[in-house]
Amino acid sequence: MDSRTEWTAADQDLAPVLWDALTDNGRDVLTVLMRSPGRPFSGEQLAAALNRSGSHWAAGVFAGIESKCAALDRNYLWHFAYPAPGSRCVYWVEDEIAALFAALLHPAGR
């Protein structure tokens, strides 16, 4: 069992530390998710929204974000699920997390 702490609204001081540590790809992916909290996105949808190619690209980006979260003793920011047997993974963030990072998101159109 993972002993890292979940992200909450109380992490106002830690959110910018994570954001600054992320790659541009990491910030881009989280910006897409956080602009639509609760909406599940597949890796392909995220890649297409950001003019990148393939779900494997997104999986690599999530791995990088997760390592930055771990360095701050926090679990990852998103949820993921496989909606049906044999389906591809989807990712989303909750409203509380989207609100925590709202001021840090990339400007619209990026």
Buried (B, 14 or more C-beta within 10 A) or exposed (E): EEEEBEBEEEBEEBBEEBBEBBEEBBBBBBBBBBBEBEEBBBBBBBBBBBEBEEBEBBBEBBEBBBEBBEEBEBBBBBBEEEEEEEEEBBBBBBEEBBEBBEEBBBEEEE
